[in-house]
Amino acid sequence: MESGPPVTTSTEDSSTAGPVTIVPGDSRYVEVTSAANGRFRCRPRQVRVVGSTAQVVQAVQDAVDAGARVVARSGGHCLEDFVDSPETEFLIDLSELKAVGYDAGRRAFFVEPGALLGDVYRTLLKGWGVTIPAGLEAGVGVGGHVPGGGYGPLTRRYGSVVDHLEAVEVVVVDRSGTAGAVVASRDPADPARELWWAHTGGGGGTFGIVTRYWFRTPGAVGPDPAGLLPTPPAEVLDSLVLWSWPDLTRESFGRLLRNHGRWHELNSGPDSRFTSLFSILTVLRRESGMVGLTTQVDAGRPDAAEMLDAYLAALNEGVGVPYTHDVQTRPWLRSMLHPRMSGNVWGLRAKCKAAYLRRRYTEAQTDVIYRRLTSEDYRNPTAGVILAAYGGMAAAVPPDATATAQRDSVLKAFYLDNWTDAAQDDEHITWIREFYRELYADTGGVPVPGDDSDGSYINYPDTDLADPRWNTSGTPWYTLYHKDNYPRLQQVKARWDPLDVFRHGLSVRLPD
């Protein structure tokens, strides 16, 4: 499909910062080439720190003219080497593009890609009393979080963050090698609408460089900005539940995990009265000492305490192991900025994997998890699995309405392994690879879409899914991430990035 000329936008430059060019030998070079996953480091010819859309256009054009592999960084939390790769030659640093505000002309809130989620929540709440249902980690940059279909504690109540995406501004490169900025919206009459759609779950770094997002809830009307996005709870019941690992036997551990999964099977539909309840179950290896559960429940609901009690009773039914429960009533923003079980893992070495769960783990899978987390032949208290509540209003959206295809899953599973010593890379990477492969042994070592699983989440990327040594399912990586939406994403790629300027290990490929 032929691509047309870039569309000129009327977006004003929002910052006077930049452009600044940083090259090897500059004292700032180490800082701007470091990211969250300490396993990876890029050494580009130059880093361009930008402060406006026009500066991004110029930076992309300079990279294309030089024939240099160009990538962009916003928050720096990518789990694979999509940015921090030896192939990166020209790095565009978006961290100074961080404005958040209200655009009266579009009747929507704008957020630039370098803005961190915590700053977005603070600005939207204090300025207008609204928010977006995005992630719990306050230090994550908006740039990559949104196009991957970000989710968070309010997703069960309000849907994914992309369900509120009104428009996106993207710097693209046409077939002639000319860079320009395009604004694409969800308006059915917008000729660039498919580019908007691709940014609702197609993943970052694959179609262009986003320089601005606009958010407004579909169907929101009226002149008051306070009515255009969701209103967060004033306060939440913010609780921490802990089970002692040494007290959990194989049987009680399996019962706890199956209870947890079953509850989410039964209470994750759009019409569930529990959409105001979000939780994260953290199950690290036994040497961590504890199995932990954090929850957020809208404290403004008259049945909030009863909801939380019912949830914990269901999880502990038949487990027979005592637990501690500390619940606090906290302002919503404080809970988002300072979660109960948080830790700064920036700079640690990591290998991570993921899966969407449509149903609870099978008994065989809980046995695998128990054995892998208690075995004596490996020790690492920061390795294990985190299960985040999903579903609710996220499930009310058809799988093709956005590029986020997995809509009826009830949990997101995040399998992680963190360490510090580079000499131990092989040991830790092998452990999590074998754990994941055994857990999904019945489907070729990966969570093939079916009755129990529904593929994986592109914001938790794992290049092993594209490696036949670790994915023997016959289901390609792009189906695991995008399901039936992938051919449509390929058409967007052909239209807006025909030269494949923007690419990485799991980016959408040009059609044959």
C-alpha positions in Angstrom: 0.0 0.0 0.0 1.4 3.4 -1.0 2.0 6.0 1.7 1.1 9.6 1.2 3.0 12.7 2.3 3.2 13.4 6.0 0.2 15.4 7.3 1.1 18.8 8.8 -0.3 19.3 12.3 -1.1 22.5 14.1 0.4 21.3 17.4 2.5 24.1 18.9 5.9 23.4 20.3 5.3 22.8 24.0 8.8 23.3 25.3 11.9 25.3 24.6 14.2 22.5 25.8 16.6 21.1 23.2 17.7 20.1 20.8 20.8 18.9 22.6 23.2 16.5 21.0 25.2 14.2 23.2 28.0 12.0 21.8 30.5 9.5 23.2 33.0 11.2 25.5 30.4 13.7 26.8 30.0 13.3 30.6 26.2 13.0 30.1 26.5 10.0 27.7 26.5 7.3 30.4 23.3 8.7 31.9 21.3 9.0 28.6 22.4 5.6 27.4 21.3 3.7 30.6 17.9 2.2 31.2 16.0 0.0 33.6 17.2 -3.4 32.5 20.9 -3.5 33.4 21.4 -6.4 30.9 21.3 -4.0 28.0 23.2 -0.9 27.0 23.2 1.0 23.7 26.2 3.0 22.4 24.8 5.2 19.7 26.7 7.6 17.6 24.6 10.4 19.2 21.8 11.0 21.5 19.4 13.8 20.6 17.5 15.3 23.5 14.4 17.0 22.1 11.8 19.4 23.4 9.2 19.7 20.6 7.6 17.8 17.8 9.5 19.9 15.3 12.8 18.8 16.9 11.7 15.1 16.7 10.9 15.5 13.0 14.3 17.0 12.4 16.1 14.3 14.5 14.4 11.5 12.6 15.2 13.2 9.3 18.8 13.5 10.3 19.0 9.9 11.2 17.3 8.8 8.0 19.6 11.0 5.9 22.6 9.5 7.7 21.3 5.9 7.2 21.4 5.4 11.0 19.3 3.0 12.9 17.0 5.3 15.0 15.0 4.6 18.1 13.3 6.6 20.8 13.3 6.5 24.6 10.7 8.0 26.9 10.8 6.4 30.4 13.4 3.7 29.7 11.5 0.7 31.1 11.6 -1.6 28.1 12.3 -5.2 29.3 14.1 -6.2 26.1 16.8 -4.5 24.0 14.4 -2.7 21.7 16.1 0.6 22.5 19.3 -0.5 24.2 20.6 -2.6 21.4 24.1 -2.7 19.8 22.3 -1.8 16.6 21.1 1.5 17.9 23.0 4.3 16.2 20.8 7.3 16.8 18.8 7.6 20.1 16.1 10.2 20.4 15.6 11.1 24.1 12.0 12.2 24.7 12.3 12.7 28.5 12.0 16.5 28.1 8.7 16.2 26.2 6.7 15.9 29.4 3.8 18.4 29.3 0.4 17.5 30.6 -2.6 19.7 30.1 -6.0 20.4 28.6 -6.5 21.1 24.9 -9.7 23.2 24.5 -9.6 22.9 20.8 -9.8 19.1 20.9 -11.8 18.9 24.1 -9.2 16.4 25.3 -6.3 16.2 27.7 -2.9 16.0 26.1 0.1 14.1 27.5 3.5 14.1 26.0 5.6 10.8 25.8 8.3 11.8 28.3 5.7 12.4 31.1 5.9 9.9 33.9 2.7 8.3 35.0 3.0 9.7 38.5 3.2 13.2 37.1 0.3 12.6 34.8 -1.9 11.4 37.7 -0.9 14.3 39.9 -1.5 17.0 37.2 -4.9 15.6 36.0 -6.2 15.1 39.5 -5.1 18.4 41.0 -6.1 20.4 37.9 -9.4 18.8 36.9 -10.2 15.9 39.3 -9.8 13.3 36.5 -7.4 10.5 35.6 -6.6 7.8 33.0 -6.7 4.1 34.0 -3.0 3.5 33.5 -0.2 1.6 35.4 0.8 1.5 39.0 4.5 2.2 38.6 4.8 6.0 38.9 8.1 6.2 37.2 7.0 4.6 33.9 7.0 6.9 30.9 3.8 7.4 29.0 5.5 7.0 25.6 5.7 3.2 25.4 3.0 2.4 28.0 0.1 3.6 26.0 0.6 2.0 22.6 1.1 -1.4 24.3 -2.4 -1.1 25.8 -1.5 -0.1 29.3 -3.6 -1.1 32.3 -3.7 -0.5 36.0 -5.7 -0.4 39.2 -8.7 1.4 37.6 -8.8 -0.8 34.5 -11.4 -3.2 35.8 -13.6 -0.1 36.5 -12.9 2.1 33.5 -11.1 -0.1 30.9 -7.7 0.0 29.4 -5.9 3.4 29.0 -6.3 3.0 25.2 -10.1 2.9 25.6 -9.8 6.6 26.4 -7.3 7.5 23.7 -8.8 10.2 21.5 -5.9 11.0 19.2 -2.1 10.6 18.8 0.6 12.6 17.1 3.3 10.5 15.5 6.4 11.4 13.6 6.6 9.0 10.6 8.7 8.5 7.5 7.2 8.2 4.1 8.4 6.1 1.1 10.6 9.0 -0.1 12.4 9.1 3.2 10.8 12.3 4.4 9.9 12.7 8.0 6.8 14.5 9.2 4.2 14.6 11.9 0.7 13.1 11.7 -2.2 13.5 14.0 -4.5 10.5 13.9 -7.7 10.3 15.8 -10.5 7.8 16.5 -12.9 9.8 14.4 -14.3 7.3 11.8 -13.9 10.1 9.1 -10.2 10.6 9.9 -8.1 9.3 6.9 -5.3 8.5 9.4 -7.6 6.7 11.8 -5.8 3.3 11.3 -2.7 4.9 12.6 -4.6 5.8 15.8 -5.9 2.3 16.0 -2.4 0.8 15.8 -1.4 2.8 18.8 -4.1 1.2 20.9 -2.2 -2.0 21.5 0.2 -2.6 18.6 3.2 -1.7 20.7 5.7 1.1 20.7 8.6 1.6 18.4 7.0 0.1 15.3 5.1 2.7 13.4 6.9 6.0 14.3 7.7 8.1 17.3 4.8 9.4 19.3 5.1 13.1 20.4 1.7 13.6 21.9 -1.4 11.7 23.1 -4.9 13.1 23.7 -7.4 11.4 26.0 -11.1 11.7 26.3 -13.6 9.0 27.3 -15.8 7.9 24.4 -19.3 9.5 24.7 -18.1 12.2 27.1 -20.0 15.4 26.4 -20.3 18.9 27.7 -17.9 21.9 28.0 -16.5 21.0 31.5 -13.1 19.2 31.2 -13.9 17.5 34.5 -16.5 15.4 32.8 -14.3 14.2 29.9 -12.2 11.5 31.7 -12.9 9.2 34.6 -12.9 10.5 38.2 -10.7 8.5 40.5 -11.8 7.5 44.0 -11.2 10.1 46.7 -9.8 7.4 48.9 -9.1 3.7 48.6 -8.9 0.8 51.1 -5.3 0.0 50.5 -4.4 -3.3 52.0 -1.5 -5.6 52.4 -2.0 -9.3 53.0 0.9 -11.6 53.8 1.2 -15.4 54.1 4.3 -17.0 55.5 6.0 -19.1 52.9 7.4 -21.7 55.3 3.8 -22.3 56.5 2.5 -23.2 52.9 2.6 -26.8 51.9 2.2 -28.0 48.3 -1.5 -28.5 49.0 -2.2 -25.2 50.8 -0.2 -23.3 48.2 -2.1 -24.9 45.3 -5.4 -24.2 47.0 -4.5 -20.5 47.5 -3.5 -20.1 43.8 -6.6 -22.0 42.6 -8.9 -20.0 44.9 -7.4 -16.8 43.6 -7.9 -17.8 40.0 -11.4 -19.1 40.5 -12.5 -15.8 42.2 -11.2 -13.9 39.2 -13.0 -16.2 36.8 -16.3 -15.5 38.7 -15.9 -11.8 39.3 -14.2 -10.2 36.3 -17.1 -9.6 33.9 -18.1 -6.0 33.0 -21.2 -6.3 35.1 -19.4 -7.6 38.2 -19.9 -5.6 41.4 -16.2 -6.1 42.1 -14.9 -3.9 39.3 -13.9 -1.4 41.9 -11.5 -4.0 43.4 -8.0 -4.4 42.1 -5.3 -6.7 43.4 -1.8 -7.9 42.8 -0.7 -11.3 44.1 3.1 -11.5 44.4 4.5 -15.0 44.6 8.3 -15.0 44.6 10.6 -17.9 45.5 10.3 -19.3 49.1 13.5 -17.6 50.3 11.6 -14.3 49.9 9.8 -15.3 53.1 6.3 -14.2 52.2 3.5 -14.4 49.6 2.0 -11.0 49.4 -1.3 -9.5 48.1 -2.0 -5.8 47.7 -5.4 -4.5 47.0 -7.2 -1.2 46.1 -10.9 -0.8 46.7 -12.8 2.4 46.2 -13.4 3.4 49.9 -16.3 5.6 48.8 -18.5 2.6 48.2 -20.7 1.7 51.2 -19.9 -1.9 50.7 -16.1 -1.4 50.3 -15.1 -3.2 53.5 -17.5 -6.0 52.8 -16.2 -6.5 49.3 -12.6 -6.7 50.6 -13.6 -9.2 53.3 -15.5 -11.4 50.8 -12.5 -11.4 48.5 -10.1 -12.5 51.2 -12.5 -15.1 52.6 -12.7 -16.6 49.1 -9.0 -16.7 48.7 -8.3 -18.3 52.0 -11.1 -20.9 51.9 -9.7 -24.3 52.8 -6.1 -23.0 52.8 -5.7 -23.4 56.5 -2.7 -21.1 56.8 -2.9 -17.9 59.0 -2.2 -14.6 57.3 -1.7 -11.0 58.4 -3.9 -8.2 57.0 -3.2 -4.6 57.3 -5.7 -2.2 55.7 -5.3 1.5 55.5 -7.6 4.2 54.1 -5.4 6.3 51.9 -6.0 9.1 49.3 -6.1 7.6 45.9 -3.1 9.6 44.5 -1.0 8.7 47.5 -1.8 5.0 46.9 -0.7 5.3 43.3 2.5 7.1 43.9 3.5 5.0 46.9 2.1 1.5 46.6 2.4 -0.9 49.5 4.7 -3.4 47.9 7.1 -1.4 45.7 10.8 -1.6 45.1 13.2 0.3 43.0 14.6 -2.3 40.5 16.1 0.3 38.1 19.4 -1.0 36.9 19.0 -4.6 38.0 19.5 -7.3 35.4 16.3 -9.0 34.4 14.6 -11.5 32.2 10.8 -11.4 32.2 7.9 -13.3 30.5 4.1 -12.9 30.6 0.8 -14.5 29.8 -2.9 -13.6 29.8 -5.0 -16.0 31.9 -8.6 -16.8 31.0 -8.9 -19.3 33.7 -7.2 -20.3 36.9 -4.0 -22.4 36.7 -4.6 -26.1 36.4 -3.5 -28.3 39.2 -0.6 -29.5 37.2 0.5 -25.8 36.7 0.2 -25.0 40.4 2.4 -28.0 41.1 5.0 -26.6 38.6 4.9 -23.2 40.2 5.3 -24.7 43.7 8.2 -26.9 42.7 10.0 -24.2 40.8 9.6 -21.7 43.6 10.8 -24.1 46.3 13.5 -26.2 44.7 16.8 -26.4 46.5 18.9 -26.2 43.3 18.3 -22.5 42.7 18.1 -19.5 45.0 16.9 -16.0 44.2 14.3 -14.2 46.4 13.4 -11.9 43.5 12.3 -14.6 41.0 8.7 -15.7 40.6 5.3 -14.7 39.3 3.1 -11.7 39.8 -0.7 -12.0 39.1 -2.5 -8.7 38.4 -6.3 -8.5 38.3 -7.7 -7.8 34.8 -11.1 -8.0 33.2 -14.0 -5.9 34.3 -14.7 -3.1 31.9 -11.6 -4.1 29.8 -13.8 -7.0 28.7 -16.6 -4.8 27.5 -14.6 -3.8 24.4 -14.6 -6.0 21.3 -11.2 -7.5 20.5 -10.9 -5.6 17.2 -12.2 -2.2 18.4 -8.6 -1.5 19.5 -5.4 -3.3 18.7 -5.5 -4.8 22.2 -7.0 -8.2 21.2 -7.0 -9.9 24.6 -10.2 -8.6 26.2 -11.8 -11.5 28.2 -8.8 -12.6 30.3 -9.2 -12.3 34.0 -5.5 -12.0 35.1 -2.2 -10.9 33.7 0.7 -13.1 34.7 4.2 -11.5 34.9 7.0 -13.9 35.3 10.2 -12.2 36.5 13.8 -12.9 37.5 16.1 -10.1 38.7 19.8 -10.2 39.7 22.9 -8.0 39.8 25.9 -10.0 38.7 26.5 -10.2 35.0 28.4 -13.5 35.5 25.2 -15.1 36.6 23.2 -14.2 33.5 23.1 -17.7 32.1 22.0 -19.2 35.4 19.1 -16.9 35.9 17.9 -16.7 32.3 18.0 -20.5 32.1 15.9 -20.8 35.3 13.1 -18.5 34.1 13.1 -20.0 30.6 12.7 -23.5 31.9 10.1 -22.4 34.4 8.0 -20.8 31.7 8.4 -23.7 29.3 7.4 -26.3 31.9 4.4 -24.2 33.0 3.1 -24.1 29.4 4.4 -27.6 28.4 1.0 -28.7 27.1 1.0 -25.9 24.5 4.6 -25.9 23.2 6.1 -23.9 26.0 4.1 -20.7 25.5 0.6 -19.5 26.4 -1.2 -20.3 23.2 -4.6 -18.6 22.9 -7.3 -21.1 24.0 -9.6 -21.9 26.9 -7.0 -21.3 29.6 -4.5 -18.8 28.2 -4.7 -16.0 25.7 -1.2 -15.2 24.5 1.0 -12.6 26.0 1.2 -8.8 26.6 3.4 -6.7 24.3 4.3 -4.3 27.1 6.0 -7.2 28.8 8.0 -8.2 25.7 9.9 -11.5 25.5 11.9 -12.3 22.3 12.0 -15.9 23.3 8.4 -16.2 21.9 10.0 -15.6 18.4 12.7 -18.2 19.1 11.8 -21.8 17.9 14.0 -23.2 20.7 11.6 -21.8 23.3 8.4 -21.7 21.3 7.6 -25.1 19.9 3.9 -24.5 19.7 3.6 -23.7 16.0 1.9 -20.5 17.0 4.0 -17.5 15.8 5.0 -14.8 18.2 2.8 -12.2 16.5 -0.3 -14.3 17.1 0.6 -14.7 20.8 0.8 -10.9 21.1 -1.8 -9.6 18.6 -4.0 -12.6 17.6 -6.3 -11.8 14.7 -5.4 -8.1 14.7 -1.9 -8.7 13.3 -2.7 -8.6 9.6 -4.4 -5.2 10.1 -1.4 -4.0 12.0 0.8 -5.0 9.1 -1.3 -2.9 6.8 -0.8 0.1 9.1 2.9 -0.6 9.0 2.9 -0.7 5.2 1.0 2.6 5.0 2.9 4.6 7.6 6.4 3.1 7.8 7.0 1.6 4.3 10.8 1.8 4.7 10.7 -0.1 8.0 12.6 2.7 9.7 11.1 1.9 13.1 11.8 -1.7 14.1 12.9 -4.0 16.9 12.8 -7.6 17.8 9.0 -7.8 18.2 7.9 -4.9 16.0 5.2 -5.4 13.4 6.7 -6.7 10.2 5.9 -5.4 6.7 3.6 -7.7 4.8 5.2 -10.0 2.2 
